[in-house]
């Protein structure tokens, strides 16, 4: 069951289901560390499905930045929210990474991004606060954001 949580413009919808069953036309996004380890949680699945670790490392994104891959005609976004895999992100680095993602989406005509409850699994951020950051960053944007919850 979807629930609209959009603010002015930007739309944040939660749906129950598997992120990887999302529309093939939508970009995907999740959080990683600058060391691009991706050894646990959903990051491990992204690593297995999309590869590109050396390509991501070459982009040199730092905390608060963004790395991306293009796979099967869509972007896969890697929000770099911390330096090392064992650290915890901050709401500020998440905000900065989301701002980078919004700018990339706007520059590349991306209209729909699907993601898990970013920062809320192993990273331990609170979803209510993360959702507010997402709504703030995407306020006034036509980009549709869909959060998949198992």
N, C-alpha and C positions, 0 to 999 in steps of 0.2 A: 504494500500500500504506500503510495507516494504522499508526501506532505510538503507543500510549498512553504518555504521559509524565506522567501525572497524579500529583499528590501526594495528600495526604489531602483528599478532597472534590473540589477543582477538577480538571478534566480538560483536558489539553492534548494534542491529537492533531494529527499532521502528515499531510497527504494530498497526493498528487501531483495537480495539476490547476489549472484556472483558477478563481481566487477568484470571478469573476463568474458561475460556474456553480453556486455554492453554493446551498443551499435558500433560497427566497424568504422563508421564515419566520425566517431567522437575521439578526441584525444584522451589519453590516459595520464594520470598523475599520481605520484606518491613521493614520500620523503626518503632521503638518503643522507649519508655523511659524506664529507669531502673526500674521505679516503676510498669511497666507492666500494666498500666491502660487500654489502648486500648479502650477508650470510644468515639472516634470520627473518622471520615474519614474512610479510607480503613482498618485501624487497627481494627475498630469495626466489620467489615465483617470477617476479619481473626479470631478474637476472637469467633464469632458465628460459623464459619465453622470448626475450628480446636480445639477450647477449649484449654486445657493445661495450663491455667494461673498459677496454682500452680507449675506445672512442669517447666515452664519458670522461675518462681520466685526462685525455688530451684537451678537453674543453676547460679544465682547470677551475671549475666553479668553486667558490668559497662559500662558507656559511652565509646565508641570506641571498645566495645566487641561485641559478638555474642551469641545469644541463638538459639536453634533449637528444632524442634519437628520432629518426623518421623510419617507420616500419609499416609496410603494407598500406602506404598512402595516408598514414596518420602520424601525428606527433605523439611521442611518449615522453612525458615531462618528469624530470627528477629534481624535486625541490631539495636543495642542499641546505639543511637546517642545523647542522652541527659539524664539527671538525672530524671527530673520530667516532667510529661505530658504537663505542661503549659509553659515549656521552649522551646527555639529554639536550634536546633543542630548547630554545626559548620562544615565547610568543612573538618576540621581535624578529628573530631570524626567520620564523615561519611567515610573518607579515612581509618581510623583505622578499622572500622567495616567491610568495604569491603575487607581489607587485611585479616581479620579473616575469612570472608566468602570464599575468594579464597583458603586459607590454608585448610579449612574444605572440600571444594569441591575437592581439589586435593587429600586429604587424604582418601576421601570416594568415589572416582570415579565418581563424579557428573560432567556431561558434558554440561548441559543446565540449566540455571536459568532464570525464568520469573519474572518480577517485574513491578510495576507501575513506574511513574517518581518519584523515591524515593527522599524524602526530599523536594519535590516541591509543595505538596498540602498545608496542614495546617502548615507544618514546614517552608515554605517560602523561601527555597533555590532556586537559579536560575538554570534552567535545563542545560543551556550551560556549566556552571561551573561544575555541577554534572556529566554531560556526560564526561567531560574531566577527572575528578577524576576517574570515572569508567574505561575509556580507559587506563589511566595511571596505575591503579592497576592491570588490567587484560592484560596488554601488554605482549605478548609472551606466553599467556596461550591458550590452546585449548578450554577453556570453552566458550560456546556460551551464550550470554546474550540477552534476548528479553524484550523490554520495551513495555508494553501495554498502549495505550492511548485511552480513550473512545471517 
